[in-house]
Amino acid sequence: MDLAAARVLALLLLLSPGSTLADGLQERIDHIQEISVTAPWQTSEALIAALEPELEDATERQRNQIRFIQIRNLALAGNERAAIGLMIPLLEQVTDPDQKLRAYELIANLHFNLGEYTAAFEYLKSALNLVPEMGSVDYRVAILSMAANFFRAAGLTDKALEYGLWSADLARLSGNLRWLCITKTRLGEARFRLGHKTAALNDLNSAGEICDQSGDPVFTSALNSSRARILTSLGQLEEAEENARKGLELAEFAGYRNGVLYSRLEQVRVFAASGQWPIVYDRAGDLAEEFRHQERWEHLAETLELQSRAAEAMARPLEALAYIRQARMAETHYRERESKILLAYLQLEFDTLSKLQEIELLSERNLALEREERGREQLRRYQTGAIAGAIVIAGLLLLLLHRSRSDRLRFMRLSQRDSLTGLYNHSQFLRLAESDLEAARSGNRTFVLLIADIDHFKTLNDRYGHLEGDSALQSVSRLLQEVFSPLGPVGRIGGEEFAVALNGVAPDKVRVLVRIFSQRLETLRGSAGKMHLTLSFGMAVAEPEETLEALRHKADNALYEAKRGGRNRLVEASGTEPES
């Protein structure tokens, strides 16, 4: 819809029976808010322009409400950068709880769409911290649903499903049709990513009538596109084509540029499934240019692969080969993007963990000072007479009981932990790893064993001394705990040798974690700032019925290959994939 048509429609809406023109300013702003969801974005822009002279008398909250609509319109038009420019100062001045969550939702989505994932996850985390404390149900649903979408994009499908279910439950409580539509659509998409096609289609089918009633063409378009993809994969091509067509009509009506492209891609998939290769060839070519321009690598890879299949079916082998090569390049870009999203999320988690550890240390220090002050107070009371002495004796008995309990816990910890580094010792690590391996096997999950060794440690130890060597071991151990311990046990199984057991963590995620560890290790030196440290890693993925001993043998061999290949790298037992 062009701007002239939007202005005509806006005027008709204002002059129609039941119009809010004669009502108060808030009613008219609410009316524009509704129109911004149910009509093309140009319509709400025209209504805002007509209302502009009256906004001088508006409250700060009302002006913010209008600004949010304008920012969303910019995003729908594809001007995310301009939208962020308006959003940053608005976020700083907003105090209303609902508007605060709305601001976080908008700016996180804008950064995410621009590929600025660290900023997106930082804003998401800020919003999630507020969810339990403030905001109406609808705005909390918005944040949880956005979190599910981000985690799905990062490949954290289980986490996406968890937040998707949480947001869907809240949406049901709120009764808001639009958010019921959005959460059910995203829940279905997460289940489809997990390979649960039937469950995903059930979610989307149950959302269909709700989305139609919600009046939101943007997300109703997304629902139909997602449903078309699942139906195509199930071979139900007539229904798939109808859903893709409906999704395209809604996206065009809303002026939602990306939605138009996604719906056209679904149509191309349907044509490919029915063998209409000339149509696939022509339409995929047009789409590829659009996706390449927007750097939508996942969709570009799929489009080029379809174009390659079409070229092959039309007896154009050289073109088919060229397109498949381009598709692989686009897929590499997409995998890099997914890794960047995951890295941004993990880095934020690690930074948060470090802050929590600092807070914990400060809390322990304050507690020690409080105990010391209490001891001095007890001594003063003891000096005042026999009653005070009795109190001190009672306190001492309690302290002895507490110390006895602490000693038992300390001895238990010493039996399980390495005294220098605080990591699990050799025997305790093997017990935990054996237990995790059995749990992974029972749950049909991936189990990965990592063996790591500090490179040239003996030489470094001889050169700088044992104290510096001990300091290096402690520093490496702390970093290993920060990076890996949230996901599995970490142990010191030899002098400078460490191990990590990871239950349910995919190998590609393990590679990302090792890369993060190595990058952070580059800045880590010994206590005197002299010793430069690197680690070599051997990685083994458990086969069905494989014992821990056999798995460890594989990981040890991979570690040997990493050492022999130049050190400071990861080598997998299934083959050598060095990563410096």
C-alpha positions as CSV (number, residue, x, y, z in Angstrom):
1,M,0.0,0.0,0.0
2,D,1.4,3.5,-0.9
3,L,1.2,6.5,1.3
4,A,-1.6,8.2,-0.6
5,A,-3.8,5.2,-0.2
6,A,-2.9,4.9,3.4
7,R,-4.0,8.5,4.0
8,V,-7.3,7.9,2.4
9,L,-7.9,4.8,4.5
10,A,-6.9,6.7,7.6
11,L,-9.4,9.5,6.8
12,L,-12.1,7.0,6.3
13,L,-11.3,5.4,9.6
14,L,-11.5,8.7,11.4
15,L,-14.8,9.7,9.7
16,S,-16.5,6.3,9.9
17,P,-19.5,5.7,12.3
18,G,-18.2,4.8,15.7
19,S,-15.0,6.7,15.0
20,T,-13.1,7.9,18.1
21,L,-12.5,11.3,16.6
22,A,-14.8,13.0,19.0
23,D,-13.4,11.0,22.0
24,G,-10.5,11.8,24.2
25,L,-6.9,11.8,23.1
26,Q,-6.1,8.5,24.9
27,E,-9.0,6.7,23.0
28,R,-7.6,8.0,19.7
29,I,-4.1,6.8,20.5
30,D,-5.4,3.4,21.5
31,H,-7.3,3.3,18.2
32,I,-4.1,4.0,16.3
33,Q,-2.4,1.3,18.3
34,E,-5.0,-1.2,17.2
35,I,-4.8,0.0,13.6
36,S,-1.0,-0.4,13.7
37,V,-1.5,-4.1,14.2
38,T,-4.5,-4.8,12.0
39,A,-3.8,-2.5,9.0
40,P,-0.8,-1.7,6.8
41,W,1.8,0.3,8.7
42,Q,1.4,3.3,6.3
43,T,-2.2,3.7,7.7
44,S,-1.1,4.2,11.3
45,E,1.6,6.6,10.1
46,A,-1.1,8.7,8.4
47,L,-3.2,8.7,11.5
48,I,-0.3,9.8,13.6
49,A,0.4,12.7,11.2
50,A,-3.2,13.8,11.5
51,L,-3.0,13.6,15.3
52,E,0.4,15.4,15.6
53,P,-1.0,18.9,16.5
54,E,-2.8,17.5,19.5
55,L,0.2,15.7,20.9
56,E,1.5,18.9,22.5
57,D,-1.1,18.3,25.2
58,A,-0.3,14.6,25.5
59,T,1.3,13.0,28.6
60,E,4.7,11.5,28.5
61,R,3.2,8.0,28.5
62,Q,0.9,8.9,25.5
63,R,3.8,10.4,23.5
64,N,5.9,7.2,24.2
65,Q,3.0,5.1,23.0
66,I,3.0,7.0,19.7
67,R,6.8,6.7,19.4
68,F,6.6,2.9,19.9
69,I,4.2,2.7,17.0
70,Q,6.5,4.8,14.8
71,I,9.5,2.7,15.6
72,R,7.7,-0.5,14.8
73,N,6.6,1.0,11.5
74,L,10.2,1.8,10.6
75,A,11.2,-1.8,11.4
76,L,8.4,-3.2,9.2
77,A,9.6,-0.9,6.4
78,G,13.1,-2.4,6.7
79,N,14.7,0.7,8.4
80,E,16.0,-1.0,11.6
81,R,19.0,1.3,12.0
82,A,16.8,4.4,12.0
83,A,14.4,2.7,14.5
84,I,17.3,2.0,16.9
85,G,18.3,5.6,16.7
86,L,14.9,6.6,18.0
87,M,14.7,3.7,20.5
88,I,17.9,4.4,22.5
89,P,16.9,7.8,24.0
90,L,13.4,6.5,24.5
91,L,14.6,3.5,26.5
92,E,16.5,5.8,28.9
93,Q,13.5,8.0,29.7
94,V,10.7,5.4,30.0
95,T,9.6,4.6,33.6
96,D,6.2,3.0,33.1
97,P,6.7,-0.8,33.7
98,D,4.7,-2.0,30.6
99,Q,6.5,0.6,28.4
100,K,9.9,-0.4,29.8
101,L,9.3,-4.1,28.8
102,R,8.0,-2.9,25.4
103,A,11.1,-0.8,24.9
104,Y,13.4,-3.7,25.7
105,E,11.4,-6.0,23.4
106,L,11.7,-3.5,20.5
107,I,15.4,-2.7,20.8
108,A,16.4,-6.3,21.3
109,N,14.5,-7.4,18.2
110,L,16.0,-4.5,16.2
111,H,19.6,-5.4,17.1
112,F,18.9,-9.1,16.5
113,N,17.6,-8.4,13.0
114,L,20.7,-6.4,12.2
115,G,23.0,-9.2,13.4
116,E,24.1,-7.4,16.5
117,Y,23.6,-10.4,18.8
118,T,25.6,-9.4,21.8
119,A,23.5,-6.2,22.2
120,A,20.3,-8.2,21.5
121,F,21.0,-10.7,24.3
122,E,22.0,-8.0,26.7
123,Y,18.7,-6.2,26.2
124,L,16.9,-9.6,26.4
125,K,18.6,-10.4,29.7
126,S,17.7,-7.0,31.1
127,A,14.1,-7.6,30.2
128,L,14.0,-11.1,31.6
129,N,15.3,-9.7,34.9
130,L,12.2,-7.5,35.0
131,V,9.7,-10.1,34.0
132,P,9.0,-11.5,37.5
133,E,8.8,-8.1,39.1
134,M,6.9,-5.8,36.8
135,G,4.7,-5.4,33.7
136,S,1.3,-6.7,32.8
137,V,0.9,-10.3,31.6
138,D,0.8,-9.3,27.9
139,Y,4.2,-7.6,28.1
140,R,5.7,-10.5,30.0
141,V,4.5,-12.8,27.3
142,A,6.1,-10.6,24.7
143,I,9.5,-10.9,26.4
144,L,9.3,-14.7,26.9
145,S,8.2,-15.3,23.4
146,M,11.1,-13.2,22.1
147,A,13.5,-15.2,24.2
148,A,12.1,-18.4,22.6
149,N,12.7,-17.0,19.2
150,F,16.3,-15.9,20.0
151,F,17.2,-19.3,21.5
152,R,15.8,-21.1,18.4
153,A,18.0,-19.0,16.2
154,A,21.0,-19.8,18.3
155,G,20.3,-23.6,17.9
156,L,19.3,-23.9,21.5
157,T,16.1,-25.7,20.6
158,D,15.4,-27.2,24.0
159,K,15.7,-23.8,25.6
160,A,13.5,-22.3,22.9
161,L,10.9,-24.9,23.6
162,E,11.0,-24.3,27.4
163,Y,10.4,-20.5,26.9
164,G,7.9,-21.2,24.2
165,L,5.8,-23.3,26.5
166,W,6.1,-20.8,29.3
167,S,5.0,-17.9,27.1
168,A,2.1,-19.9,25.7
169,D,0.9,-20.7,29.2
170,L,1.0,-17.1,30.2
171,A,-0.8,-16.1,26.9
172,R,-3.6,-18.5,27.7
173,L,-4.0,-16.8,31.1
174,S,-4.1,-13.4,29.6
175,G,-6.7,-14.3,27.0
176,N,-5.0,-11.9,24.5
177,L,-5.7,-13.4,21.0
178,R,-2.7,-11.7,19.4
179,W,-0.2,-13.2,21.9
180,L,-1.9,-16.6,21.8
181,C,-1.3,-16.5,18.0
182,I,2.3,-15.4,18.3
183,T,3.3,-17.9,21.1
184,K,1.6,-20.8,19.5
185,T,3.2,-20.0,16.1
186,R,6.7,-19.8,17.7
187,L,6.1,-23.0,19.8
188,G,5.2,-24.8,16.6
189,E,8.3,-23.6,14.9
190,A,10.5,-24.7,17.8
191,R,8.9,-28.2,17.7
192,F,9.5,-28.4,13.9
193,R,13.2,-27.6,14.5
194,L,13.3,-30.6,16.9
195,G,11.8,-32.8,14.1
196,H,8.4,-33.1,15.8
197,K,6.4,-32.4,12.6
198,T,3.0,-33.7,13.8
199,A,3.1,-31.9,17.1
200,A,4.3,-28.7,15.4
201,L,1.4,-28.9,12.8
202,N,-1.0,-29.4,15.7
203,D,0.3,-26.3,17.4
204,L,-0.1,-24.3,14.2
205,N,-3.5,-25.6,13.4
206,S,-4.8,-24.8,16.9
207,A,-3.3,-21.3,16.4
208,G,-5.0,-20.8,13.0
209,E,-8.4,-19.6,14.1
210,I,-6.9,-17.6,16.9
211,C,-4.6,-15.8,14.5
212,D,-7.5,-15.0,12.2
213,Q,-9.5,-13.6,15.1
214,S,-6.5,-11.6,16.4
215,G,-6.6,-9.3,13.3
216,D,-2.8,-9.2,13.1
217,P,-1.8,-9.7,9.5
218,V,2.0,-9.9,10.2
219,F,1.9,-12.9,12.5
220,T,-1.0,-14.5,10.8
221,S,1.2,-14.4,7.6
222,A,4.0,-16.0,9.6
223,L,1.7,-18.7,10.9
224,N,0.6,-19.6,7.3
225,S,4.2,-19.6,6.0
226,S,5.3,-21.9,8.8
227,R,2.3,-24.2,8.3
228,A,3.0,-24.3,4.5
229,R,6.6,-25.5,5.2
230,I,5.5,-28.3,7.5
231,L,2.7,-29.4,5.1
232,T,5.2,-29.5,2.2
233,S,7.5,-31.7,4.2
234,L,4.6,-34.0,4.9
235,G,3.7,-34.2,1.2
236,Q,0.3,-32.3,1.6
237,L,1.0,-30.0,-1.3
238,E,-2.5,-28.6,-2.0
239,E,-2.9,-27.4,1.6
240,A,0.7,-26.2,1.6
241,E,0.1,-24.1,-1.5
242,E,-3.1,-22.6,-0.1
243,N,-1.3,-21.6,3.2
244,A,1.7,-20.1,1.3
245,R,-0.8,-18.1,-0.9
246,K,-2.7,-16.8,2.2
247,G,0.6,-15.9,3.9
248,L,1.7,-13.9,0.9
249,E,-1.6,-12.0,0.7
250,L,-1.5,-11.0,4.3
251,A,2.2,-9.9,4.2
252,E,1.5,-7.8,1.1
253,F,-1.5,-6.2,2.8
254,A,0.5,-5.4,5.9
255,G,3.5,-4.0,3.9
256,Y,5.7,-6.6,5.7
257,R,8.6,-6.9,3.3
258,N,10.3,-9.9,4.9
259,G,7.0,-11.7,5.2
260,V,6.5,-11.4,1.5
261,L,9.8,-13.0,0.8
262,Y,9.3,-15.9,3.2
263,S,5.9,-16.6,1.8
264,R,7.3,-16.7,-1.8
265,L,10.0,-19.1,-0.6
266,E,7.3,-21.4,0.7
267,Q,5.6,-21.2,-2.7
268,V,8.8,-22.2,-4.4
269,R,9.2,-25.2,-2.0
270,V,5.7,-26.4,-3.0
271,F,6.5,-26.0,-6.7
272,A,9.7,-28.0,-6.2
273,A,7.9,-30.8,-4.3
274,S,5.5,-31.1,-7.3
275,G,8.3,-31.1,-9.9
276,Q,7.5,-27.7,-11.5
277,W,11.1,-27.0,-12.2
278,P,10.9,-24.1,-14.7
279,I,8.8,-22.1,-12.2
280,V,11.2,-23.0,-9.4
281,Y,14.2,-21.9,-11.5
282,D,12.7,-18.5,-12.3
283,R,11.3,-17.6,-8.9
284,A,14.2,-18.9,-6.9
285,G,16.5,-16.7,-9.0
286,D,14.5,-13.6,-8.0
287,L,14.4,-14.6,-4.4
288,A,18.1,-15.3,-4.2
289,E,18.9,-11.8,-5.1
290,E,16.6,-10.4,-2.4
291,F,18.0,-12.8,0.3
292,R,21.6,-12.0,-0.7
293,H,21.0,-8.3,-0.5
294,Q,19.5,-8.7,3.0
295,E,22.2,-11.3,4.1
296,R,19.5,-13.8,5.0
297,W,21.9,-16.6,4.7
298,E,19.7,-19.5,5.8
299,H,17.0,-18.6,3.3
300,L,19.6,-17.9,0.6
301,A,21.2,-21.3,1.0
302,E,17.8,-23.0,0.7
303,T,16.8,-20.9,-2.3
304,L,20.1,-21.6,-4.2
305,E,19.8,-25.3,-3.4
306,L,16.3,-25.3,-5.0
307,Q,17.6,-23.4,-8.0
308,S,20.4,-26.0,-8.3
309,R,17.9,-28.9,-8.3
310,A,15.8,-27.0,-10.9
311,A,18.9,-26.5,-13.1
312,E,19.8,-30.2,-12.8
313,A,16.2,-31.3,-13.7
314,M,16.4,-28.9,-16.8
315,A,19.6,-30.6,-18.0
316,R,21.9,-27.6,-17.0
317,P,24.6,-29.4,-15.0
318,L,27.2,-26.6,-15.0
319,E,24.6,-24.1,-13.6
320,A,23.5,-26.7,-11.1
321,L,27.1,-27.1,-9.9
322,A,27.6,-23.3,-9.6
323,Y,24.4,-22.9,-7.6
324,I,25.2,-25.7,-5.2
325,R,28.6,-24.1,-4.6
326,Q,26.9,-20.8,-3.9
327,A,24.5,-22.6,-1.6
328,R,27.3,-24.1,0.4
329,M,28.9,-20.7,0.8
330,A,25.7,-19.2,2.0
331,E,25.2,-22.1,4.4
332,T,28.7,-21.4,5.8
333,H,27.7,-17.8,6.4
334,Y,24.5,-19.1,8.2
335,R,26.5,-21.4,10.4
336,E,28.8,-18.6,11.3
337,R,25.8,-16.4,12.1
338,E,24.3,-19.2,14.3
339,S,27.7,-19.6,16.1
340,K,27.8,-15.8,16.6
341,I,24.4,-15.8,18.2
342,L,25.4,-18.7,20.5
343,L,28.7,-17.0,21.3
344,A,26.9,-13.8,22.2
345,Y,24.5,-15.7,24.5
346,L,27.3,-17.8,26.1
347,Q,29.5,-14.8,26.6
348,L,26.8,-13.0,28.4
349,E,26.1,-16.0,30.6
350,F,29.8,-16.3,31.5
351,D,30.1,-12.6,32.3
352,T,27.0,-13.0,34.6
353,L,28.6,-16.0,36.2
354,S,31.8,-14.1,36.9
355,K,29.8,-11.2,38.5
356,L,27.8,-13.7,40.6
357,Q,31.1,-15.2,41.8
358,E,32.4,-11.7,42.7
359,I,29.2,-11.0,44.7
360,E,29.5,-14.3,46.4
361,L,33.1,-13.5,47.5
362,L,32.1,-10.1,48.8
363,S,29.2,-11.7,50.7
364,E,31.6,-14.2,52.3
365,R,34.0,-11.4,53.2
366,N,31.2,-9.4,54.8
367,L,29.9,-12.4,56.7
368,A,33.4,-13.0,58.1
369,L,33.6,-9.4,59.3
370,E,30.2,-9.7,60.9
371,R,31.3,-12.9,62.7
372,E,34.4,-11.1,63.9
373,E,32.4,-8.2,65.3
374,R,30.0,-10.6,67.0
375,G,33.0,-12.3,68.6
376,R,34.2,-9.0,70.0
377,E,30.7,-8.2,71.3
378,Q,30.5,-11.6,73.1
379,L,33.9,-10.9,74.7
380,R,32.7,-7.6,76.1
381,R,29.6,-9.2,77.5
382,Y,31.6,-12.0,79.1
383,Q,33.6,-9.3,81.0
384,T,30.4,-7.9,82.6
385,G,29.6,-11.0,84.7
386,A,28.6,-14.6,85.0
387,I,25.5,-14.3,82.8
388,A,27.6,-12.9,80.0
389,G,30.0,-15.8,80.5
390,A,27.2,-18.3,80.2
391,I,26.2,-16.7,76.9
392,V,29.8,-17.0,75.6
393,I,30.0,-20.6,76.7
394,A,26.7,-21.4,74.9
395,G,28.0,-19.5,71.8
396,L,31.2,-21.5,71.9
397,L,29.3,-24.8,72.1
398,L,27.3,-23.7,69.1
399,L,30.5,-22.7,67.3
400,L,32.1,-26.1,68.0
401,L,29.0,-27.9,66.7
402,H,29.1,-25.7,63.6
403,R,32.8,-26.3,63.2
404,S,32.4,-30.0,63.6
405,R,29.8,-30.0,60.8
406,S,32.0,-27.8,58.7
407,D,35.0,-30.1,59.2
408,R,32.9,-33.1,58.1
409,L,31.9,-31.2,54.9
410,R,35.5,-30.1,54.4
411,F,36.8,-33.6,54.7
412,M,34.1,-34.9,52.3
413,R,35.1,-32.1,49.8
414,L,38.8,-32.9,50.2
415,S,38.1,-36.6,49.3
416,Q,36.4,-35.4,46.1
417,R,38.4,-32.3,45.1
418,D,41.9,-31.6,44.0
419,S,43.5,-29.6,46.8
420,L,45.4,-27.1,44.5
421,T,42.7,-26.3,41.9
422,G,39.4,-27.1,43.6
423,L,38.4,-29.2,40.6
424,Y,37.1,-32.8,41.0
425,N,40.0,-35.2,41.5
426,H,40.7,-38.1,39.3
427,S,38.5,-40.7,41.0
428,Q,35.5,-38.4,41.7
429,F,35.6,-37.1,38.1
430,L,35.5,-40.7,36.7
431,R,32.5,-41.5,39.0
432,L,30.6,-38.5,37.9
433,A,31.5,-39.0,34.2
434,E,30.4,-42.7,34.4
435,S,27.1,-41.6,35.9
436,D,26.6,-38.9,33.2
437,L,27.4,-41.4,30.4
438,E,24.7,-43.8,31.7
439,A,22.2,-40.9,32.0
440,A,23.0,-39.8,28.4
441,R,22.6,-43.4,27.2
442,S,19.2,-43.8,29.0
443,G,18.0,-40.5,27.6
444,N,19.3,-41.2,24.1
445,R,21.4,-38.0,24.3
446,T,24.9,-37.1,23.0
447,F,27.8,-37.6,25.5
448,V,31.1,-35.8,24.8
449,L,34.4,-36.3,26.7
450,L,37.1,-33.7,26.5
451,I,40.7,-34.3,27.6
452,A,42.9,-31.2,27.8
453,D,46.6,-30.7,28.6
454,I,48.6,-27.5,29.2
455,D,51.2,-27.2,26.4
456,H,54.9,-27.2,27.3
457,F,54.0,-27.1,31.0
458,K,57.1,-28.8,32.3
459,T,59.3,-26.3,30.4
460,L,57.3,-23.4,31.7
461,N,57.4,-24.8,35.2
462,D,61.2,-25.3,35.1
463,R,61.7,-21.8,33.7
464,Y,59.5,-19.8,36.0
465,G,59.4,-22.0,39.1
466,H,56.8,-24.2,40.9
467,L,54.9,-21.3,42.5
468,E,54.3,-19.7,39.2
469,G,53.4,-23.1,37.8
470,D,50.8,-23.7,40.6
471,S,49.4,-20.2,39.9
472,A,49.0,-21.1,36.2
473,L,47.2,-24.4,37.1
474,Q,44.8,-22.5,39.4
475,S,44.1,-19.8,36.7
476,V,43.4,-22.4,34.0
477,S,41.2,-24.4,36.4
478,R,39.1,-21.3,37.2
479,L,38.6,-20.6,33.5
480,L,37.7,-24.2,32.8
481,Q,35.1,-24.0,35.5
482,E,33.6,-20.7,34.2
483,V,33.3,-22.0,30.7
484,F,32.3,-25.7,31.2
485,S,31.1,-26.4,34.7
486,P,27.5,-25.0,34.1
487,L,27.2,-27.9,31.6
488,G,29.1,-30.8,33.2
489,P,31.8,-31.9,35.7
490,V,35.4,-30.6,35.3
491,G,38.3,-32.6,36.8
492,R,42.0,-32.5,37.2
493,I,43.0,-36.0,36.2
494,G,46.8,-35.6,36.1
495,G,49.6,-33.0,36.8
496,E,48.6,-30.6,34.0
497,E,45.8,-32.7,32.5
498,F,42.1,-31.9,32.8
499,A,38.9,-33.5,31.7
500,V,35.3,-32.4,31.0
501,A,32.2,-34.7,30.7
502,L,29.3,-33.1,28.7
503,N,25.9,-34.9,28.8
504,G,23.4,-33.7,26.2
505,V,25.7,-31.1,24.6
506,A,26.1,-31.3,20.8
507,P,29.6,-31.6,19.4
508,D,29.3,-28.3,17.4
509,K,28.4,-26.5,20.7
510,V,31.5,-28.1,22.4
511,R,33.7,-26.7,19.6
512,V,32.2,-23.3,20.2
513,L,32.9,-23.6,24.0
514,V,36.5,-24.7,23.3
515,R,36.9,-21.7,21.0
516,I,35.6,-19.3,23.7
517,F,38.0,-20.9,26.3
518,S,41.0,-20.6,24.0
519,Q,40.2,-16.9,23.2
520,R,39.9,-16.0,26.9
521,L,43.0,-18.0,27.7
522,E,45.0,-15.8,25.3
523,T,44.8,-12.9,27.8
524,L,45.6,-15.2,30.8
525,R,49.1,-15.2,32.2
526,G,50.7,-16.3,35.4
527,S,50.6,-14.3,38.6
528,A,53.8,-12.4,37.6
529,G,52.5,-11.8,34.1
530,K,55.2,-13.9,32.6
531,M,53.8,-17.2,31.6
532,H,51.9,-17.4,28.3
533,L,49.5,-20.5,28.3
534,T,47.9,-22.6,25.7
535,L,45.9,-25.9,25.9
536,S,45.5,-28.8,23.5
537,F,42.2,-30.7,23.5
538,G,41.2,-34.2,22.5
539,M,37.4,-34.7,22.0
540,A,35.5,-38.0,21.7
541,V,31.8,-38.6,21.2
542,A,30.3,-41.7,22.8
543,E,29.0,-44.5,20.5
544,P,26.1,-46.7,21.7
545,E,27.2,-49.1,24.4
546,E,30.8,-47.6,24.5
547,T,32.4,-47.8,27.9
548,L,33.9,-44.7,29.6
549,E,37.4,-46.4,29.5
550,A,37.1,-46.9,25.7
551,L,35.9,-43.3,25.3
552,R,38.8,-42.0,27.3
553,H,41.2,-44.0,25.2
554,K,39.8,-42.3,22.1
555,A,40.0,-38.8,23.7
556,D,43.6,-39.5,24.8
557,N,44.6,-40.5,21.3
558,A,42.9,-37.3,19.9
559,L,44.9,-35.3,22.4
560,Y,48.1,-36.9,21.3
561,E,47.2,-36.0,17.7
562,A,46.6,-32.4,18.8
563,K,50.0,-32.3,20.5
564,R,51.7,-33.9,17.5
565,G,49.9,-31.5,15.1
566,G,51.4,-28.4,16.7
567,R,49.5,-27.9,20.0
568,N,47.0,-25.2,20.9
569,R,44.2,-26.9,19.0
570,L,41.2,-29.2,19.3
571,V,41.2,-32.6,17.6
572,E,38.3,-35.0,17.4
573,A,38.6,-38.7,17.8
574,S,36.5,-39.3,14.7
575,G,39.1,-37.4,12.5
576,T,41.4,-34.5,12.7
577,E,39.7,-31.1,12.6
578,P,42.3,-28.7,14.0
579,E,41.1,-25.5,15.4
580,S,43.8,-23.1,16.5
